[in-house]
Amino acid sequence: MKNETIAAALAFVMLCVLVLFGDAYGGSGTADAETVWTAEITLTGDTAEWTGDGVTLEDGVLTLGGSGTYRLTGTWQEGRIVVEAGKKGYVTLVLDGLDVTSSTGSALEIASCSRVTVLTAEGSENRLKSTAQGDDAASALVTKADLLLDGAGSLTLVSAGKHGVQAADSLTVSGGTLAIEAAKAGLRANDFIRITGGGISVTAGEDGLHADGDESKPDTGWIEIAGGSLVICAGDDGVHAETKLTVSGGSLTVTESYEGLEAEEIVILGGDIDVTAEDDGMNAAAAGSSAEPDFAGGERAGMPEGAKPPEGMEPPEGMEPAEGMEPPGGMDFPQGAGPEKGGQPGDFAPGEGAKETDSTSAAPALLRISGGTVRVHAGGDGLDSNGDLVIEGGTVVVDGPSESMNGALDSGSENGGSLIASGGTVLAVGASGMDECFGEDSAQVSFRYAGLAFEAGDVIRVSLSDGTVLFEHTAKDSGDSVVFSSPELEEGQTVILQVGEEETEIQLTGRTTSAGQSAGFAGRMGHRR
């Protein structure tokens, strides 16, 4: 028994080294053929067979009772897998063609453990599904431990009553392919969510990604997207972080949402972002200050329009709120891979080429774009901050509202916030009733022109008087306001704005120029969520 214990310990250390430093970690593989497993488990019908230690089966519940490395394969139409490894346990689960459905709870529950890694074997297809609803509703995967999802296979997570993944602490995705269908949130974590790789698609009745935060734990409630590819269709927010949302790489597409991205502080340093929202495209608002959408608990609760709910799932009647990872033995995670307890996501400096800006104010929120490519199509405010809205790099295109009670750009002037352009190229188009232009304290020249009406499909073009085209865009909605800022603009220039077949000359008389019809109530009414 002593030799077996030593062998199991050595096997676990070997796998940790493989996962942390080898090909598996970046999503390019998993344990190899020479791995010594704590147990290999095959599910069949309503039973299971295994070789190795730490496994028990009782009343359709397969329990993994200690630290180690477990390989799981096979199909259960009715059953559950539970990890009970103790508060100091370290567990790696390798899913290799696993399909588990439960009508009584979560398909996979990490009930007792410190840290868990779930790897999908290369080329494998796996599924965890909970069909439970009502009082018995459960997430497909529930964990009380810090969780890392990685691998080179695919994992489908389906919950008819709750979330795809519900993590009491942290959740990191660094590889593999995830497909999530959930009645509530797709990925939900209490401490933080970090995405560094992989391909993720989410169809959710509530938020696509959601980080709650915990008042007893400082620096929680944040989301970082540093890599990978995400496509989200959400009934409420596409991505919601209670404190800070940072995007520094990868691609993020929100195809449907009530609000696209929401957090107290939104920082875009890089990546490719495309957001479609019924209300605000991006909303930076102090934690807890955002009102619930009018449909909360009402007609919009449940799956997004046109999205197919999981098999056997009925949309919930209302929305209800749901509730760091360290390697063993002193090992370090590869740079940028593992989650760190505490601290904001990397405490990023502005991206390469971005300018430092002094945008400090007493305002309670911040939306800052320093790089990347950002496209927003919003029915409400396009970019909305209850404090400062700062653009200092990247390319930003906003198709804002066609109704005048919102604006393509909306800063929190009533909270002392400012609308500042210090770099990058920005085109924001929409209705003129609440539109705003960048302020005189901006480092970069900009203009606003209202009065040339356009419809969806019309081309909007900004050129210099010598014919040089600075920017061209096809409008997605109707409107009559254009706001533009570019490093190519200079005070004293004459620019030509063409909207459809009409064009006008604009003389840039200062750091910011407002021309055409009156700006109306732009920035004067405290319209906020």
N, C-alpha and C positions, 0 to 999 in steps of 0.2 A: 504493500500500500504506500510505503514511504517513497519507493521509486516511482510509482505512478503519479504521486503528488508532485514530485520534482519534475517529472516529464511534462505534466500539464502546465506547471509554472513556466518552464522553459518555452513551451509552445506558445503560451500567451505573450511572453516577452518578445518572441520572434515575430508574432503577428503584429504587435504594437509597432515594432521597428518597421515592418513592411508597410503598415498603414500610414505611419507618420512620415516616412522618408522614401518609400518606394513608389512604384508606378501606380499602386492602388489609390493613393491619396488624391491624386489629381483627377480621379474619375476615369482612369485608363485601365483599371483592372481590379482584381481582388486577390484573396489568398490563392497561392499556387498549389500545384498537385502535391507538393511535399509538406504542406501544412499539417501539423499534428492537431487534430480537433479535440476539444473537450468532449464534444458529442456531435455525431451526425444523425440527423433526425429526418425520417420520411413519414409524411402524413398520407393516410389512405382511408377513404370512406369516413368512418367515425373513430378510427383508432390511429395509432402511431407506432412506429418501430424505430429503435435507435441503438447506436453503439456508443459507449462512453459513459461518463458520469454526470451527475447533477440534474437529471431529468426525471420528472414524475408525471403521470397522467391520471386524472381523476375527474369523472363527470364532464368529460369534454373539455377540460382545461389542462393544457400542457404547461407545466411549470419548469422553468430553468432556475435552479436553486443556488447558483454560485457564480463567482467570477470565471471567465473563460471565453472561449471562441466556439460558437455553435453554428453549424451549417444546417439550414432548413430547406426542405423541398417537399413537393407533393401538394395535395388538395384536401381541404376540409370544407364541406358545405355548411357545417354548423360546428363551431368550436372557437376556442380562444387560446392565445399564447400569452403567458404572464412571466415576467422576469422578477425573481425575488433573490437578488444577489447581495442584499445588505447595504447599509448606508455608505460603506467604503468599497463597494464592488465595482469592478471594471468589466464590461461585457461587450463583446463584438458579435453581432449577428450577421451571418452571410446568407442572404436570401438567394436561392438558386432554383427558380421555378416554383415559388411558393404562392398558394392561393387559399386564403382563409376568409370565411364569412361568418359573422356572428349576429344573431338576432337578439342577444341578451346583453351585449356590452361591446367593448372595443375588441377588434380582432387581435391587436397587439397592445399590451399594457406593460409599461415599465413601472412596476409598483414599488420596488425597493432596489436602488442602485445609486452610485455616484455619477458615473458617466457611461454612456452607451454609444456605440458606433453601429449603424445599420448600413451594411454594404450590399449592393446588388451585384451578383456575379456577372462577369462579362457575357453579354448576349442573352441574359436571362430575362424573362418576363414574370413579374410578381404582382400580387394584388392583396390588399388588406381592405376589408369592407365590413361596415357595421350597418345593418338594416334597422336597428332599434330606433324607435321614435317615442315621442311623448315623455313620460317620466323616466323611461328607460333609455332615452337617447344617449348615445355615446359617440365620441370621436373615433375615427378609424384607428388612429395610433395615439395613445395617451402615455405621457412620460413624466415622472417626477424627477428624472435625472437630466443633466445636460445631454443633449442629443446631437449627434453628427450624422447626416445622411450623405452617402458617397457611393461610388462604385462605377461600373461600366455597363450596367443593365438598366432595366426600367422598373418602376414601381408605381402602381395605380392605387390611390387612396380614395375610398368612397365612404361618405357618412350621410345617412338619410336624415339624421336628426341633429348633428352637431358639426364638429370641425374635421378637416382632413387630418391635421396633426395638432394636438394640444399639449404644449410643453409648460410645465410648472416653472422651469428655469430658462435655459437658453436653447436655441435651435440654430444649427448651422447646416447649410447645404453647400457642398463643395464639388459634387459630381453626380453623374447618373441622370436619368430621365424620370421626372416626376409628373404624373397626371393626376389632378385632384378634382374631385366633385364633392361638394359639401353643402349641406343646408345652411350652415352658418359660415364661419371663416375657413379659408383654405389652409393657411398656416397661422397658428396663434401661439404666442409665447408670452410668458409673464415678464422675463428679464429682457431678452433681446432676440432679434433674428438677424443672422448674417448670411448673405448669399455671396459665394465666391466663385461658383462654377455650376455646371449642370444645365439641363434644360427643364424648365418648369412651366406647366400650363395649369391654370386654376379656373374653375367655374364655381362660384360661391354665392350663396344667398345673401350673405352679409359682406364683410371685408375680404379682399383677396389675401392680403397679409396684414396681421394685426399684432402689435406689441403693446401690452398693457402698462407695464411699469409697476413698481412696488414702492410705496412711500417709505417703507422700512429699509429699502436697499437703494443707496444713492446710485446715480448714473444708470438707471434701467429705463425700460420703455422705449428703446431706440431700435432702428432698423438700418442696416447697412447693405447696400447692393454694390459689390465691387467686381462682379463678373457674372458669367452665365447668361442665360436667355430666359426671360419671363414673359408670358402672355397671360393676361388676367381679364376675366369677365366677371364683374362683381355686382351684387345688388345694392351695395352701399359704397364704401370707399374702396378704390383699387388697392392702395397701400395706406395703412394708418399706423403711425407711430405716436405714442402719447407724448414723447419728448422730442426726439430728433430723427430725421430721415436724411441719410446721406447716400447719394448715388455717385460713384466714381468710375464705373466701368460696366461692361456688359451691355445688354439691351433690355429695356423694359417697355412693354406694350400693354396698355390698358384699353381694351376694345369696347368696354361698356362699364359704366360706374355712375353712382350718384355724384360723388366727388372723386377726382382721380387720385391725387396724392394729398395727404393731410398729416400735419405734425406741427408742433410748436415752432420748430426750426427745420426748414427744408434747405439742404445744401446740395447743389448739383455741381460736381467737379468734372464729370466726364460721362461717357456712355452715350447710348442712343435711346432717347425717350420719346414715346408717342402716346399721348393720353387723349381719350375721348370721355367726356363727362356730361351728365345731364345738368349739373350745377357747376361748381367751380372746378377748373382743371387742376390747379394746385392751390391749396389753402393753408397758409401758415397762420395758426391761431393758438393763443395761449392754451395750455392743457386744460381740458374741461370746459372751455368757453364756447365750443361749437355746439349749436343747438342740434337736436336730433332732426333729421329730415322729416318733412311733413308726413311721409308715408310710414314712419316708424310704427310698427305694430299694425299697420293698415294695409292698403291695397298693394303697395310695392314690396312688402315683406316677402322674403323667399327668393327663389331663383330669378336671375335676370330674365327679362323678356326674350323669348326666343331660345333660351338655353334649355337643354334637356336635363331634368333632374335625374339622379341615380335611379336605377331600376327599383321599383317598389317604394319610392320615396314620394311623400307629399310635402309641399312647401309648409314650413312652420307657420303658425297663426300669428306670431309676433317675433320681434327681435328681443333677445335678452343678452346682457353681457356675460361672458364666460369668466370664468375666473380671470459658470464658465468652465468651461471645459479645460481640464489640464491632463497631460499625459502622465502615466505612472513613472515612478523611478527617476524623477528629475529630468526626463526627456523634454525637449522643446518641440513645439509645433513648427512646421515649415513656415517661413515668413508669410504672414497674411492669411494663413489657413485656419488655424484653430481659434475659437472664441476666447476672449480674455475676460475674466471677471472684473467688473467695474470699468469705468472709463467710457467715454463716448467712442463712436466708431473711428478709431485711429487718430482722433483729434487732428483731422487733416488740415494742412495749410492749403492755400489756394492752388489749383492745378497749374501745371507748367504753362507759363505764358500769361497766367492771370495776374491782375494787378491787386496789390493790397489796397483795401479801401477802409477809410475810417467811417464806418457806418454805425458807430455806437450811438445808442439813444435809449431813452427810457421805455421805448416801445416793447410790448410783451412778446413779439414774434418777429421772425426773420425769414425771408425767402431770398436766397442768394444763388445765382447761377454764374459759375466761373469757367465752364467749359462744356464740351459735349455738343450734341445736337438735340434740341428740344422742339417738339411739335405738340401743340395743344389745340384741341377742338372742344369748346365748352359752350354749354347753354347758358351758364351764369358767368361769373367773372372768369377770365382766362387764367391769369396769374393774380392771386389775391393774398395779400399779407396784411395782418392786423398791426404790423409794425413796418419795418423797412422792407422794400423790394429793391434788390440790388442786382444789376446785371453787369458783369465785369469780364465776360469771355464767352466763347462758344457761339453757336447759331441758334436763335430762338425765333420761332414762328408761332404766332397765336391767332387762331380763328376764334374770335370772341363771340359775344352774344349778338343776336339779331334784334333783341329787345332792349330798350333804352334804360332799364332799371339796373343794368350791370355794365361792366366795362372790361375790355380786353386786358387792361392793366389796372390794378387797384391796390394802392398802398394805404397804410393806416395813418393818414394825416391827422385824424382826430386823436390818435394816441401818440403823436409826436413822430410818426414814421415818415420816411421820405421815399421817393421814387428816383433811383439813381442809375445812370448809365456811365460806366467807366471803361468799357471795352465790349468786344463782341459785336455781332450783327443782330439787330432786333427788328422784326416786322410784326406789328400787332394790329389787327383789323377787326372791326365790329361796329356796333351801334354807337352813336355819338353822345347819347344822353348822359352817361356816367363815365365817359372816357377820360383818361389822364395822360399827360405827357411828362417826360422826365424833367426833373427840376433843374434850376439854374446852378445848383451845386454839383451837378454832374461833371465828370471830366471829359465826356465825349459829347459831340454835337448831335442833336436830334431835332425832329420836327413832328408836329401833329397837323393834319389837315382834315377837316370835316366838311362835307357838302357834296362830294362826288359819290352818288349812290351806286352800289354794285349789288349783283346777285350771285348766287352760287354758280361757279363756273367761269365767272369773269376773271380776266387776268389783271393783276395789279403789278405795275412795273415802276421802279424808281430809277431814274437816269440822271447823269450830269448833263449840263447844257451842251457839252461836246459830243453827246450821244453814247457815252460810256454807260452801260447798264450796270447798276449796283446790285439790284435784286429784282427777282420776278417770282410771283406766287399766284396760284389759282385759288380764288376764294371758295371756301366750303359753305358759307352762308351769306345771306344778304347783310348789308350794313352801309355806313356812310362815313366811317372814320378810319384814318390810317395814321399810325404812329411808327416812325422809322428812326433808327439810330445805327451808325456805322463808323468805323475808323476812317472811312473815305470822305466823310463829311467835314467841311470846314466853314467857319463863320465867314459870311460874305459871298458864299457860293450861290448860284442859282441851280436848283434841281427841278426836274420835270417829273411830275406824278401823273401816270396814265392809269386810268381805271376803265376797263372795257375799251370803248371807242373814244372816251373823253380824256383830255389831259389838261393840266394846268401847270404854270410855273410858280415856284415857291422860292422867295428870297430868304436865305438863312441870315436873319438879322442879329442873332445872338447864339449863346450856348444852346438855348432851346427856343424854337419858333412855333407859335400856334397860329394857324391861318384858317381861312374858310369861315364857316358859320361859328357862332359862339360855342364855347365849350359847355354851355349850359350849367348843369349842376355837378359837373365832373369834380369829384373829390370833396364835395361840400356836404353831402348827405352821408350819415354814418351807416351805410349799408354794409352789414357784416353778418357772417355766420360765426 
